[in-house]
Amino acid sequence: MKRLFAFVLSAVMVISCTMMPAVAVEANSKNDNTSPTRDYMQLQHTETVCYNSNSVSITVSYGVREDFSNSSGYRIVAIGGCGVGTYSGWVYVDRAEVVVSGISYRNNNQIADVPIKYYASTGSGTVPYTAIITIDLNT
């Protein structure tokens, strides 16, 4: 009985391993406004944010794909990390991070409001501050 079970199990394994795997195919119709290659680009957006008389330049990286149904020809598909650039008024700015749970998109993913938390000091230790960086593909 054990031999019969082992034979049946091995036959099933041989058959399942020799079958051709299914291939994913993307069908495009005449009215499909997206590019068949769906080109992806990694871009950056830098914005200066202010708190009282202090300012810091923050750069956010993001990814876009072609989408010809949008007026810009692209849509935002990913928000990456962010970094701190030049600053003024602060003693130092330690780091910045994207608050992923707060990201919101508008206008068919052509505009992204990206909340940022950055850590800055006026001389007595770092304190977290928040800002919104707006990425707009139409500008």
C-alpha positions as CSV (number, residue, x, y, z in Angstrom):
1,M,0.0,0.0,0.0
2,K,2.8,2.4,0.9
3,R,4.5,1.6,-2.4
4,L,1.4,2.3,-4.4
5,F,0.9,5.6,-2.5
6,A,4.5,6.6,-3.1
7,F,4.2,5.7,-6.8
8,V,1.0,7.8,-7.3
9,L,2.5,10.7,-5.4
10,S,5.7,10.7,-7.5
11,A,3.6,10.4,-10.8
12,V,1.6,13.5,-9.7
13,M,4.8,15.4,-9.0
14,V,6.4,14.5,-12.4
15,I,3.2,15.6,-14.3
16,S,2.9,18.8,-12.3
17,C,6.6,19.8,-12.8
18,T,6.6,19.2,-16.5
19,M,3.6,21.3,-17.3
20,M,4.2,24.7,-18.9
21,P,3.7,27.5,-16.4
22,A,1.0,30.1,-17.4
23,V,2.4,33.3,-18.9
24,A,0.9,36.6,-18.0
25,V,-0.1,38.6,-21.0
26,E,-1.1,42.2,-21.0
27,A,-3.8,42.9,-23.6
28,N,-3.9,46.3,-25.2
29,S,-7.0,47.5,-27.0
30,K,-7.2,50.3,-29.6
31,N,-8.6,52.6,-26.9
32,D,-5.9,51.8,-24.3
33,N,-4.2,55.1,-23.4
34,T,-1.2,53.6,-21.6
35,S,2.1,52.8,-23.1
36,P,2.7,49.0,-23.6
37,T,6.1,49.4,-22.1
38,R,4.9,51.6,-19.2
39,D,8.2,53.3,-18.8
40,Y,9.2,53.9,-15.2
41,M,11.3,56.8,-14.1
42,Q,12.8,57.7,-10.7
43,L,12.7,61.4,-10.0
44,Q,13.3,63.9,-7.2
45,H,11.5,67.0,-5.9
46,T,13.1,69.5,-3.7
47,E,11.2,72.0,-1.7
48,T,12.1,74.5,1.1
49,V,9.9,74.3,4.2
50,C,9.9,77.0,6.9
51,Y,9.2,77.1,10.6
52,N,9.1,80.6,12.0
53,S,12.3,82.2,10.6
54,N,14.1,78.8,10.1
55,S,14.1,77.0,6.8
56,V,15.3,73.6,5.4
57,S,15.5,72.2,1.9
58,I,14.1,68.7,1.7
59,T,14.3,66.4,-1.3
60,V,11.8,63.6,-1.9
61,S,12.4,60.8,-4.4
62,Y,9.5,59.3,-6.2
63,G,8.7,57.1,-9.2
64,V,6.4,57.7,-12.1
65,R,5.0,55.6,-15.0
66,E,3.7,56.7,-18.3
67,D,-0.1,57.3,-18.4
68,F,-1.4,59.1,-21.5
69,S,-4.8,59.5,-20.0
70,N,-3.3,62.2,-17.7
71,S,-2.5,65.7,-18.9
72,S,1.1,65.3,-17.7
73,G,1.5,62.0,-19.4
74,Y,2.5,60.3,-16.2
75,R,1.2,59.1,-12.8
76,I,3.0,58.9,-9.5
77,V,3.4,55.2,-8.5
78,A,5.9,55.3,-5.6
79,I,7.2,57.6,-3.0
80,G,10.8,56.8,-1.8
81,G,12.8,58.3,0.9
82,C,13.8,61.9,1.6
83,G,16.9,63.8,2.5
84,V,17.9,67.1,4.1
85,G,19.7,69.7,2.0
86,T,20.7,73.2,3.0
87,Y,19.2,74.9,6.0
88,S,19.1,78.3,7.5
89,G,18.3,79.5,11.0
90,W,18.6,76.1,12.6
91,V,21.8,75.1,14.5
92,Y,21.5,71.8,12.7
93,V,19.0,69.5,11.0
94,D,19.6,65.9,11.8
95,R,17.4,63.9,9.4
96,A,14.1,63.7,7.6
97,E,11.6,60.8,6.9
98,V,8.5,60.3,4.9
99,V,5.3,59.6,7.0
100,V,4.1,56.9,4.6
101,S,0.7,56.4,6.3
102,G,-0.2,60.1,5.5
103,I,0.6,60.2,1.8
104,S,-2.4,61.3,-0.3
105,Y,-2.9,61.5,-4.0
106,R,-5.1,63.7,-6.2
107,N,-5.9,64.3,-9.8
108,N,-5.5,60.6,-10.9
109,N,-2.1,60.3,-9.1
110,Q,-0.6,63.4,-10.8
111,I,-0.4,65.2,-7.4
112,A,1.0,63.7,-4.2
113,D,0.9,65.4,-0.8
114,V,3.8,63.8,1.1
115,P,4.0,64.4,4.9
116,I,7.6,64.8,6.2
117,K,8.9,64.6,9.7
118,Y,12.3,66.3,10.1
119,Y,14.4,66.6,13.2
120,A,16.0,70.0,13.8
121,S,17.7,72.0,16.6
122,T,17.9,75.6,17.6
123,G,20.7,74.7,20.0
124,S,19.1,72.6,22.8
125,G,18.5,69.2,21.3
126,T,16.6,68.0,18.3
127,V,12.8,68.3,18.1
128,P,10.6,66.7,15.4
129,Y,8.8,69.1,13.0
130,T,6.4,68.2,10.3
131,A,5.8,69.6,6.8
132,I,3.9,68.7,3.7
133,I,5.8,68.4,0.4
134,T,3.5,68.6,-2.7
135,I,4.7,66.9,-5.8
136,D,2.7,68.1,-8.9
137,L,3.5,66.5,-12.3
138,N,1.6,69.3,-14.0
139,T,4.1,72.0,-13.0
